[in-house]
Amino acid sequence: MKMTKRLVIQLLFVIGGVGLGFRFFPILWAVTGLAQNHIINNFLTNAVLGAIILYFLSFLLVGYLEKLVNRLEKYLAKQSPIYILFGSLGIIVGLVFAILISTVFFRTSWFVTNTLIPVVLMLLMGYLGFRIGTTRTDEWRRLFALGFRRNKRTSDTGEILDESEPNFHHYKILDTNILIDGRIYDIIKTGFLEGTLLVPNFVLHELQYIADSSDSIKRVRGRRGLDILNKLQSEKVMPIEMYEGDFEDIPEVDDKLIELAKQLQAVVVTNDYNLNKVSQFQNVQIMNINALAKSLKPRVIPGELLNVMVVKNGTERQQGVAYLDDGTMVVVEDGRYFINDHIDVTVTSALQTDAGRMIFAKPTHSTRGISDKATSGNSQATSESSSTQSQTAASNSAKASASSSAVDNTVDRTVRGTKAPAKKNYRTAKKRKN
């Protein structure tokens, strides 16, 4: 391959030498006074001399040019096909304009105006055309609709759906984690995704590396991802393409995915929490399967009854841990006594986070026991209160009776005390009278 590049470069030098010899050697012969020598000044001699000179000159420059070609190949390999397409069209349009402008200069007899100026114009207009074509890919794509505007007719209403709307993204780039997860296959079968699936080569290589891992768990996960990819290709539920390019100067696969999504203006489909955050920071649209699953989970409210199976111990307060069918964790108070048992629990609270949802609950029978205990406690307190009130009333009544009796005795003693002295005084008065 390296030798082929070298030969191609030298061949281009020879072809260029033929053209330059045919163009410049007649001028050289005229300056040196050999223009009348037809053995030297002829087309064949000029072409051969030019080819020989540039062929030997190529040995001095072929190494540098070969490195330049390799760098150009790597640069183009990193670019999207749309970037290369519009860049090439821009160069062609720029060269056409340069030729049209140069026709005026071709008619002049001066070397500077009929040769140098057209060459400079072609280089300048070609570069400008390339820059305009590659920096406005989105606008050109919407204008010409080259493979990106596809109209679909719905089966029910026959309405034409324009997929070139601003919120439509043609490519959906699949991450390694989403293939290992496997849920993307079920989502695609439901028909909720549109456009074309895109699997980059570096994602496929990472998946193959995981499938060949010495760790049995990683090996199983990698093979599952490859099986999901084969299903998507064989069943053809949705168009799927491979991206052959790579970003050799970017080591991380996540960074490569973000860069590819920027260039293709695509959406990255993943369930990686960190990749989701980094992509949002870099203004790359993400489809997070976990966010979709979270939004589809049924809501629970405090007091709702659930039937769960406690599978393991919790971390505190004799807790047990159970899981719903959708994977939601349920923390059951006093659940460690019911491990591997199906029990009814009552939801006490729910905690929602970006990483998932957690439900707190307690066994229903313990809730009823507390309720019954509270009810009996209230009844006992009521009866005790009534008894206390009765005793208080009786005590007050007894105290009132005792007080009344004491008052009567006091009055009686007072009355008797006042009468006795009167009788005694009467007798004393009678004795004095006698």
VOPADO-912793 format. One record per residue: residue number from 0; x, y, z of N, C-alpha, C in turn. Coordinates in steps of 0.1 Angstrom, whole numbers. Atoms other than C-alpha are relative to their C-alpha. Example, Ala and Ser with C-alpha at 12.3 -4.5 7.8 and 13.67 -1.06 7.14 Angstrom:
2
 pos  n_px  n_py  n_pz ca_px ca_py ca_pz  c_px  c_py  c_pz
   0     9   -12     0   123   -45    78     9    12     0
   1    -9   -11     0   137   -11    71    -8    11     8
***
This chain:
434
 pos  n_px  n_py  n_pz ca_px ca_py ca_pz  c_px  c_py  c_pz
   0     8   -12     0     0     0     0     9    13     0
   1    -9   -12    -1    28    24     9     7     1   -14
   2    -6    -1    13    46    15   -24    -9     5   -11
   3    10    -5    10    14    21   -44    -2    15     1
   4     1   -14    -2    11    56   -29    12     7    -6
   5   -12    -7     5    47    64   -38     0     0   -15
   6     0     1    15    42    52   -74   -10    10    -6
   7    10    -9     5    10    72   -78     5    14     1
   8    -6   -14    -1    28   104   -65    10     2   -11
   9   -10    -1    11    57    98   -89    -7     1   -14
  10     7    -1    13    33    92  -118    -7    14    -2
  11     6   -14     1    15   125  -110    11    10    -3
  12   -11    -9     3    49   142  -111     4    -1   -15
  13    -3     2    14    56   127  -145   -10     7    -9
  14    10    -6     8    23   138  -159     1    15     1
  15    -2   -15    -1    28   173  -145    12     5    -7
  16   -12    -3     8    63   173  -160    -3     1   -15
  17     4    -1    14    48   166  -194    -7    13    -4
  18     7   -12     3    25   195  -192     9    12     2
  19    -9   -12    -2    51   219  -178    10     1   -11
  20    -9    -1    11    76   209  -204    -6     5   -13
  21     6    -5    12    52   215  -232    -3    15     1
  22     4   -15    -2    43   249  -217    12     9     1
  23   -11    -9    -4    76   263  -205    13    -2    -8
  24   -13     1     7   104   248  -226     0     8   -13
  25    -1    -9    12    94   267  -258     5    14     4
  26    -5   -13    -4    99   299  -238    15     0     3
  27   -14     2    -3   132   286  -225     9     0   -13
  28    -8     1    13   144   278  -261     0    14    -7
  29     0   -13     6   133   312  -273    10    10     7
  30    -9    -8    -8   153   329  -245    14    -3    -3
  31   -14     4     2   184   309  -252     4     0   -15
  32    -3    -1    14   181   313  -290     0   -14    -7
  33     1    13     6   174   276  -297   -14    -3    -6
  34    14     2     5   138   281  -309     0    -5   -14
  35     0     4    14   148   275  -345     5   -14    -2
  36    -5    14     1   163   241  -337   -12    -9     2
  37    12     8    -1   134   218  -344     3   -14     6
  38    -3    12    -6   153   188  -331    -2     1    15
  39     2    -2   -14   152   203  -296   -14     6     3
  40    12    -7    -3   122   226  -298   -12    -7    -8
  41    12     7     5    94   201  -305    -8    -6    12
  42     9     5   -11    65   186  -285     5   -12     7
  43    -4    12    -6    80   152  -279    12     3     9
  44   -12    -3    -8   114   166  -266    -4     8    12
  45     4    -8   -12    97   192  -244    -7    -9    10
  46     7     8    -9    74   166  -229     9   -10     7
  47    -9    10    -6   101   140  -223    10     7    10
  48    -9    -7    -9   125   166  -207    -8     4    12
  49     7    -4   -12    98   179  -184    -4   -12     9
  50     3    12    -7    88   144  -174    12    -5     8
  51   -12     5    -7   124   134  -166     4     9    11
  52    -4    -9   -11   131   165  -146    -9    -2    12
  53     9     1   -12   100   162  -124     0   -14     6
  54    -1    14    -5   105   124  -121    11     0    11
  55   -11     0   -10   139   129  -104    -3    10    11
  56     4    -9   -11   125   159   -84   -10    -7     9
  57    10     7    -8    98   135   -71     7    -7    11
  58    -7     8   -10   124   115   -52     3     9    12
  59    -2    -9   -11   131   146   -31   -12     3     8
  60    12    -5    -7    95   154   -23   -10   -12     3
  61    10    10    -2    78   120   -23    -3    -4    14
  62     2     3   -14    84   113    14    -9    10     7
  63     8   -10    -6    69   146    25   -14    -1    -6
  64    13     0     5    40   143     1    -8   -13     4
  65     7    12    -5    33   107    12    -5     2    14
  66     5    -3   -13    30   119    48   -12     9    -1
  67    12    -9     1     7   147    37   -12    -8    -5
  68    12     8     5   -15   122    18    -5    -9    12
  69     5     8   -11   -17   100    49    -8     8    10
  70     7    -9    -9   -27   129    71   -14     4    -7
  71    12    -4     6   -53   139    45   -10   -12     0
  72     9    12    -1   -67   103    44    -6    -1    14
  73     5     1   -14   -70   103    82   -10    11     3
  74     9   -11    -1   -87   136    81   -14    -3    -6
  75    12     3     7  -112   125    55    -8   -12     6
  76     6    12    -6  -118    92    73    -8     5    13
  77     7    -5   -12  -130   112   104   -13     8    -4
  78    12    -8     4  -155   132    83   -11    -8    -5
  79    12     7     5  -190   122    74    -1     0   -15
  80     1     0    15  -199   113    38    -7    13    -5
  81     7   -13     4  -221   145    37    11    11    -1
  82   -11   -10     0  -190   166    46     8    -2   -13
  83    -9     2    12  -169   150    18    -8     3   -13
  84     8    -2    12  -198   152    -7    -1    15    -3
  85     1   -14     2  -205   189    -2    13     7    -2
  86   -13    -6     2  -168   197     0     4    -2   -14
  87    -4     3    14  -162   180   -34    -9     9    -9
  88     8    -8     8  -192   198   -49     4    15     0
  89    -5   -14    -2  -179   231   -35    13     2    -9
  90   -12    -1     8  -145   225   -51    -3     1   -15
  91     4     0    14  -161   217   -85    -6    14    -4
  92     7   -13     3  -183   248   -84    11    11     0
  93   -10   -11    -1  -153   270   -74     9    -1   -12
  94    -9     1    12  -131   256  -103    -8     5   -12
  95     7    -5    12  -159   263  -128    -1    15     0
  96     0   -15     0  -162   299  -117    14     5    -3
  97   -13    -5     3  -124   302  -118     3    -1   -15
  98    -2     1    14  -123   289  -154    -8    11    -8
  99     8   -11     7  -151   313  -165     7    13     2
 100    -7   -13    -1  -132   342  -150    13     1    -7
 101   -13     0     6   -99   331  -164     0     1   -15
 102     0    -1    15  -111   331  -200     4    13    -5
 103    -4   -14     4  -105   368  -201    15     1     0
 104   -14    -1    -1   -69   363  -190     7    -9   -10
 105    -7     9     9   -62   334  -214     3     7   -14
 106    -2    -7    13   -65   358  -244    11    10     0
 107   -12    -9     0   -36   379  -233    12    -7    -3
 108   -13     6     4    -1   373  -244    11     0    11
 109   -10    -1   -11    17   380  -211    -1   -13     8
 110    -1    12    -8    29   350  -191    -7     1    13
 111     6    -2   -14    17   364  -158   -15     0    -1
 112    14    -1     1   -18   371  -170    -7   -12    -5
 113     7    11     6   -25   341  -191     4   -14     7
 114    -4    13    -7    -8   315  -168    -1     1    15
 115    -1    -1   -14    -1   326  -133   -13     4     7
 116    12    -5    -6   -33   345  -126   -11   -11    -1
 117    10    11     0   -56   316  -138     3   -11    10
 118    -3    10   -10   -37   292  -116    -3     4    14
 119     3    -5   -13   -40   314   -86   -15     1     2
 120    15     0    -1   -77   319   -93    -6   -14     2
 121     5    13    -2   -83   282   -95     3    -5    14
 122    -3     4   -14   -65   275   -62    -9     7    10
 123     8    -8    -9   -84   303   -45   -15    -3    -1
 124    14     3     1  -118   296   -59    -3   -15     4
 125     2    14    -5  -114   258   -52     0     0    15
 126     0     0   -15  -105   265   -16   -13     7     6
 127    12    -6    -4  -134   289   -12   -12    -9    -2
 128    11     9     2  -158   264   -27     0   -11    10
 129    -1    11   -11  -146   237    -3    -5     5    13
 130     4    -5   -13  -150   259    27   -15     3     1
 131    14    -3     0  -185   271    17    -8   -13     0
 132     8    13     0  -196   235    10     1    -8    13
 133    -1     7   -13  -183   221    43    -5     7    12
 134     5    -7   -12  -193   248    67   -15     3     0
 135    14    -2     1  -229   250    55    -7   -13    -4
 136     5    13     4  -237   213    53   -15    -1     3
 137    14     1    -4  -270   216    72    -9     8   -10
 138     8    -8     9  -283   244    49    -1    -6   -14
 139     0     7    13  -272   226    17    -9   -13     1
 140     8    12     0  -288   194    29   -15     3     0
 141    14    -4     0  -321   211    36    -4     5   -14
 142     3    -6    12  -319   229     3    -2   -10   -11
 143     0    10    11  -311   200   -20    -7   -13     3
 144     7    12    -5  -326   172     1     7   -13    -6
 145    -8    12     5  -298   147    -8    -1   -11    10
 146     1    12    -8  -310   116     8    -4     2    15
 147     4    -3   -13  -321   133    40   -14     3     2
 148    15    -3     0  -356   143    31    -7   -12    -6
 149     7    12     5  -376   111    29   -14     2     5
 150    14    -1    -3  -414   112    28    -5   -13     3
 151     7    12    -4  -433    85    46   -15     2     0
 152    15     0     0  -470    78    41    -5    -9    11
 153     5     8   -10  -488    66    71   -10    -9    -5
 154     8    10     5  -508    35    67   -15     3     3
 155    14    -3    -3  -540    49    83    -6    11    -7
 156     6   -12     5  -545    84    71     6     4   -14
 157    -7    -4    12  -521    86    41     6    13     0
 158    -6   -13    -2  -506   118    55    15    -1    -3
 159   -14     0     3  -472   127    42     8     6    12
 160    -8    -5   -11  -447   131    70    14     4    -5
 161   -13    -5     5  -417   153    62    10    -2    11
 162   -10     3   -10  -386   140    80    11    10     1
 163   -10   -10     0  -366   171    74    -3    11     9
 164     3   -10   -10  -382   190   102    12     2    10
 165   -11    -3    -9  -358   207   127     2   -11    11
 166    -2    10   -11  -365   181   154     1   -14    -4
 167    -2    14     5  -361   151   132    15    -2    -2
 168   -14     4     2  -327   133   133     0   -13    -7
 169     0    11     8  -320   109   106     7   -12     6
 170    -8    11    -5  -294    88   123    -2    -1    15
 171     0     3   -14  -297    71   157    12    -9     3
 172   -13     7    -2  -262    61   169    -2    -8    13
 173     1    10   -12  -262    30   192    13     0     7
 174   -11     2    -9  -239    29   222     2   -14     3
 175    -3    14    -4  -222    -2   234    -9    -5    11
 176     9     4   -11  -242    -2   266   -14    -3    -4
 177    14     2     4  -275     0   248    -1   -13    -7
 178     1    13     6  -267   -31   228     1   -11    10
 179    -1    10   -11  -256   -50   259   -13    -1     8
 180    12    -1    -8  -287   -39   277   -11    -8    -7
 181    10     8     7  -310   -54   250   -14     5    -1
 182    14    -6     1  -341   -33   256    -2     7   -13
 183     1    -8    13  -334   -13   224    -7    -9   -10
 184     6     9    10  -345   -44   204   -16     0     2
 185    14     0    -2  -380   -44   220    -6    14    -3
 186     5   -14     3  -383    -6   217    -1     2   -16
 187     1    -1    15  -375    -8   179   -11    -8    -5
 188    11     8     5  -400   -36   174   -14     7     2
 189    12    -7    -2  -427   -13   188    -2    11   -10
 190     1   -11    10  -420    13   161     0    14     5
 191     0   -13    -6  -414    42   184    12     8    -5
 192   -12    -7     6  -380    51   167    -2     1   -15
 193     0    -2    15  -377    66   132    14     2    -4
 194   -13    -3     5  -348    72   109     8   -13    -3
 195    -9    11     3  -318    49   105     9    -2    12
 196    -9     3   -10  -298    31   131    15     0    -5
 197   -14    -1     5  -260    37   129     9    -6    11
 198    -9     6    -9  -235    14   145    15     3    -4
 199   -14    -3     4  -199    28   144     9   -13     2
 200    -9    11    -1  -170     4   139     7    -1    14
 201    -7     1   -13  -153    14   172   -10    -5    11
 202     9     7    -9  -185     4   190     0   -15    -2
 203     0    15     3  -185   -30   173    13    -6     5
 204   -13     5    -5  -148   -34   182     0    -1    15
 205     1     1   -15  -155   -26   219    -9   -11     4
 206     9    11    -3  -184   -50   219     7   -14    -2
 207    -7    13     2  -162   -78   204    11    -2    11
 208   -10     1   -11  -135   -70   230    -6    -5    13
 209     7     5   -12  -160   -75   258    -4   -14    -1
 210     4    14     3  -173  -107   242    12   -10     1
 211   -12     9    -1  -137  -121   242     7     1    13
 212    -7    -2   -13  -130  -111   278     1   -13     8
 213    -2    12    -8  -117  -136   303   -10    -1    11
 214    10    -1   -10  -143  -125   328   -13    -6    -6
 215    11     7     6  -173  -148   323   -13     9    -1
 216    12    -9     0  -199  -121   332     1    10   -12
 217    -2    -9    12  -184   -96   307    -2    -7   -13
 218     1     7    13  -182  -123   281   -14    -3    -4
 219    14     2     2  -219  -131   285    -7    12    -5
 220     6   -12     3  -228   -95   283     4     4   -15
 221    -4    -4    13  -207   -89   252    -7    -9   -11
 222     7     8    10  -222  -119   234   -15     3    -2
 223    14    -5     1  -257  -107   242    -1    12    -9
 224     1   -12     9  -249   -74   226     2    -3   -15
 225    -2     4    13  -236   -91   195   -13    -7    -6
 226    12     7     4  -268  -113   194   -11    11    -3
 227    10   -11     3  -290   -81   196     3     6   -13
 228    -4    -7    12  -270   -65   168    -4    -9   -12
 229     3    10    11  -274   -97   146   -15     0    -2
 230    15     0     2  -312   -97   153    -5    13    -7
 231     4   -12     7  -315   -61   142     3     0   -14
 232    -3     1    14  -297   -68   110    -8   -10    -8
 233     7    11     7  -315  -101   102   -15     3    -2
 234    14    -3     1  -350   -90   110    -4    12    -7
 235     2   -12     8  -347   -56    93   -13     7     5
 236    11    -8    -5  -373   -40   116     2    14    -3
 237    -4   -14     2  -355    -7   111    13     0    -8
 238   -13    -1     8  -328     4    86    12     1     9
 239   -12    -1    -8  -293    -1   101    12     0    -9
 240   -12    -2     8  -260    10    87    12    -1     9
 241   -13     0    -7  -223     7    97     8    12    -4
 242    -9   -11     2  -200    36   101    15    -4     0
 243   -14     6     2  -165    27    88    11     9     6
 244   -10   -10    -4  -147    59   100     4    -2    15
 245    -5     1   -14  -128    63   132     7    14     3
 246    -7   -12    -5  -113    91   153    12    -4     8
 247   -12     6    -6   -78    79   160     6     9    11
 248    -6   -10   -10   -68   111   179    -9     1    13
 249     9     0   -12   -97   105   204     0   -14     6
 250    -2    14    -5   -90    75   227   -13    -6     6
 251    12     5    -6  -124    72   245   -11    -2   -10
 252    11     3     9  -154    56   228   -11    10     2
 253    10   -10    -3  -178    80   245     2    13    -7
 254    -4   -13     7  -159   110   231    -2    -2   -15
 255     1     3    14  -159    94   197   -15     1    -4
 256    14    -1     3  -197    90   198    -5    14     0
 257     4   -14    -1  -202   126   208     5     8   -13
 258    -6    -7    11  -179   138   180    -8    -4   -13
 259     7     5    12  -197   116   154   -14     5     0
 260    13    -6    -1  -231   128   166     0    15    -4
 261    -2   -14     4  -219   164   161     1     1   -15
 262    -3    -1    14  -207   158   126   -13    -4    -8
 263    11     5     7  -238   138   115   -13     7     4
 264    12    -6    -6  -262   159   136   -10   -11     3
 265     8    12    -3  -275   126   149    -3     0    15
 266     4     2   -14  -289   113   182     7   -12     5
 267    -6    12    -7  -270    90   206   -10    -7     8
 268     9     8    -8  -291    62   220     8    -8    10
 269    -8     6   -10  -277    51   253    -8    -2    13
 270     5     0   -13  -284    42   289    11     3    10
 271   -11    -4    -9  -251    55   303    -3    14     6
 272     4   -13    -7  -258    82   329    11    10    -2
 273   -10    -9     1  -224    98   326     1     6   -15
 274     0    -4    14  -225    99   288   -12     9    -3
 275    12    -9     1  -260   115   291     4    14     4
 276    -4   -13    -5  -246   143   312    10     7    -9
 277   -10    -7     9  -216   150   290    -6     4   -13
 278     7    -4    12  -237   150   259    -8    12     1
 279     8   -12    -2  -261   175   273     9    12     1
 280    -9   -11    -1  -232   197   282     5     5   -13
 281    -6    -3    14  -219   196   246   -11     2   -10
 282    11    -3     9  -254   202   231    -2   -11   -10
 283     3    11     8  -257   167   217   -12    -7     5
 284    12     5    -5  -291   152   218     1   -15     3
 285    -1    14    -5  -295   119   237   -14    -6     2
 286    12     7    -4  -322    93   239     5   -10    11
 287    -4     8   -11  -318    77   273   -11   -10     3
 288    10    10    -2  -336    44   276    -4    -1    15
 289     4     0   -14  -335    46   314   -10    11     3
 290    10   -11    -2  -353    80   313   -14    -4    -6
 291    12     5     5  -379    64   290    -7   -10     9
 292     6    11    -9  -384    34   313    -5     7    13
 293     4    -7   -12  -386    58   343   -14     7    -2
 294    13    -7     3  -414    78   326   -11    -9    -2
 295    10     9     2  -433    47   318    -4    -8    13
 296     3     7   -13  -432    33   354   -13     5     6
 297    13    -4    -7  -466    33   372     3     8    13
 298    -2    -8   -12  -469    59   400    -6    -7    12
 299     6     5   -12  -475    48   435    -1    11    10
 300     3   -10    -9  -489    68   463     0    -6    14
 301     1     5   -13  -487    65   501   -13    -6     4
 302    12     7    -3  -512    40   514    -4   -11   -10
 303     3    10    10  -513    19   483     6   -14     4
 304    -4    14    -3  -510   -19   487     7    -6   -11
 305    -8     8    10  -484   -40   469     3   -13     5
 306    -4    13    -4  -475   -76   469    14    -3    -6
 307   -14     1     4  -438   -82   468     7   -12     7
 308    -8    11    -6  -412  -109   475    13     6     6
 309   -12    -5    -6  -385   -99   500    12    -9    -4
 310   -11     8     5  -352  -111   485    13     1     8
 311   -12    -2    -7  -325   -98   508    -1    10    12
 312     0   -10   -12  -316   -78   540     3    14    -5
 313    -4   -14     2  -315   -41   540    12     5     8
 314   -12    -5    -7  -290   -18   556    -3     4    14
 315     3    -5   -14  -308    -5   587   -14    -4     4
 316    13     2    -6  -337   -10   610    -7   -13    -4
 317     5    14     3  -341   -47   602    -8     1   -13
 318     7    -1    12  -351   -37   567     2   -12    -9
 319    -1     9    10  -357   -60   538    -2     7   -14
 320     1    -7    13  -354   -53   501    -7   -10   -10
 321     8     7    10  -378   -63   474     0     8   -13
 322     0    -7    13  -382   -54   437   -13    -3    -7
 323    12     1     8  -412   -47   415     4    -7   -14
 324    -3     7    13  -415   -63   380     8     9    -9
 325    -8    -9     8  -400   -32   364    14     3     6
 326   -14    -2    -6  -369   -33   387     0    10    11
 327     0   -11   -11  -380    -6   412     3    -7    13
 328    -3     5   -13  -365   -12   446   -10     4    10
 329    10    -3   -10  -389   -15   475     7    -4    13
 330    -6     2   -13  -374   -11   510   -12    -3    10
 331    11     5    -9  -397   -30   535     6     1    15
 332    -4     0   -15  -394   -21   573    -4   -13     6
 333     1    13    -6  -390   -52   594    -2   -11   -10
 334     1    10    11  -387   -71   561     9   -12     1
 335    -9    10    -1  -358   -92   572    -5   -13     5
 336     7    12    -5  -382  -116   589    -8    -7   -11
 337     8     5    10  -399  -123   556     8    -3   -13
 338    -8     2    12  -370  -131   532    -5   -13    -7
 339     5    10     9  -381  -153   503   -15    -3     1
 340    14     1    -2  -417  -148   512    -7    11    -7
 341     8   -10     6  -444  -130   493    -9     6    11
 342     8    -7   -10  -461  -104   516    -7    12    -6
 343     6   -13     3  -485   -75   513     6    11     8
 344    -6   -11    -7  -470   -42   521    -8    13    -4
 345     7   -13     2  -484    -7   524    11    11    -3
 346   -10   -11     4  -465    22   507    -1    11    10
 347     0   -11    -9  -454    48   531     6    13    -7
 348    -6   -12     7  -433    71   508     7    -6   -12
 349    -7     3    12  -415    71   475    10    11    -3
 350   -11    -9     3  -382    87   465     4    -1   -15
 351    -3     0    15  -376    97   428    14     8    -2
 352   -13    -6     3  -340   104   416     3    -2   -15
 353    -4     2    14  -322   106   382     5   -14    -2
 354    -5    13     2  -307    72   389   -11   -11     1
 355    11     9    -1  -341    56   396    -9     4    11
 356    10    -2   -10  -369    53   420     0   -10    11
 357     0     9   -11  -371    38   455   -13     2     8
 358    13     0    -7  -403    29   474     3    -5    14
 359    -1     5   -14  -405    26   512   -14    -5     4
 360    13     6    -4  -432     4   527     2    -8    13
 361     0     9   -12  -441   -17   557   -10   -11    -1
 362    10    11     1  -459   -50   561   -14     5     4
 363    14    -5    -3  -497   -45   560    -5    -5    13
 364     5     5   -13  -503   -67   591     6     8    11
 365    -5    -9   -11  -480   -45   612    -7    13     0
 366     7   -13     0  -498   -15   600   -14    -1     6
 367    13     3    -6  -531   -31   610     1    -1    15
 368    -2     1   -14  -517   -40   644     2    13     7
 369    -2   -14    -5  -506    -5   650   -13     7     1
 370    13    -6     0  -540     7   640    -9    -5    10
 371     8     6   -10  -558   -18   662     4     4    14
 372    -6    -4   -13  -535   -10   691    -4    14     3
 373     3   -14    -2  -541    27   686   -15     1     3
 374    14    -1    -3  -579    21   685    -3    -5    14
 375     3     6   -14  -579    -1   717     5    10    10
 376    -5    -9   -10  -557    24   734    -9    12     2
 377     9   -11    -1  -581    52   726   -12    -4     8
 378    12     5    -7  -610    31   739     3    -1    15
 379    -3     1   -14  -592    23   771     2    14     6
 380    -2   -14    -5  -582    59   775   -13     7     3
 381    13    -6    -1  -618    69   770    -7    -5    13
 382     6     6   -12  -631    44   796     6     4    13
 383    -7    -5   -12  -604    54   821    -4    14     3
 384     4   -14    -2  -614    90   815   -14     1     6
 385    14     0    -5  -651    82   821     0    -5    15
 386    -1     5   -14  -642    62   853     5    11     9
 387    -6   -11    -8  -621    90   865    -9    11     3
 388    10   -11    -2  -648   115   859   -11    -5    10
 389    10     5   -10  -673    92   878     5     1    14
 390    -6     0   -13  -649    88   907     1    15     5
 391    -2   -14    -4  -643   125   907   -14     6     4
 392    13    -5    -4  -680   132   907    -5    -5    13
 393     5     6   -13  -687   107   935     8     6    12
 394    -8    -6   -10  -658   122   955    -5    14     3
 395     6   -13    -2  -672   156   950   -13     0     7
 396    13     1    -6  -706   145   960     1    -4    15
 397    -2     4   -14  -693   128   991     6    12     8
 398    -5   -12    -7  -673   159  1000   -11    10     3
 399    11   -10    -2  -704   180   995    -9    -5    11
 400     8     5   -11  -724   157  1018     6     2    13
 401    -8    -2   -13  -697   157  1044     0    14     4
 402    -1   -14    -3  -695   194  1042   -14     5     5
 403    14    -4    -4  -733   198  1045    -3    -5    14
 404     3     6   -13  -734   174  1075     8     8    11
 405    -8    -7   -10  -706   193  1092    -6    14     3
 406     6   -13    -3  -724   226  1087   -13    -2     9
 407    12     2    -9  -756   211  1102     4    -2    14
 408    -4     3   -14  -738   198  1132     5    13     7
 409    -5   -13    -6  -721   232  1137   -12     9     4
 410    11    -9    -2  -754   250  1134    -8    -6    12
 411     8     6   -11  -771   225  1158     7     3    13
 412    -7    -3   -12  -743   229  1183    -1    14     4
 413     1   -14    -3  -745   266  1180   -14     3     6
 414    14    -3    -5  -783   266  1185    -1    -5    15
 415     1     5   -13  -780   243  1215     8     8    10
 416    -9    -8    -9  -752   264  1229    -7    13     4
 417     6   -13    -3  -772   295  1228   -13    -2     8
 418    12     3    -9  -803   279  1244     3    -3    14
 419    -4     4   -14  -786   265  1274     3    11     9
 420    -2   -12    -8  -773   297  1287   -12     8     3
 421    12    -8    -3  -807   313  1284    -8    -7    11
 422     7     7   -10  -822   286  1305     6     2    14
 423    -8    -2   -13  -795   289  1331    -3    15     5
 424     2   -14    -4  -800   327  1332   -15     1     5
 425    14    -1    -4  -838   322  1336    -1    -6    15
 426     0     5   -14  -832   300  1367     7     9     9
 427    -7   -10    -9  -808   325  1381    -8    12     3
 428     8   -12    -2  -832   353  1377   -12    -4     9
 429    11     4    -9  -859   332  1394     4    -1    14
 430    -5     1   -14  -837   325  1424     1    14     6
 431    -2   -14    -5  -829   362  1427   -14     6     4
 432    13    -6    -3  -866   370  1426    -6    -5    13
 433     5     6   -12  -874   346  1454     8     6    12
***
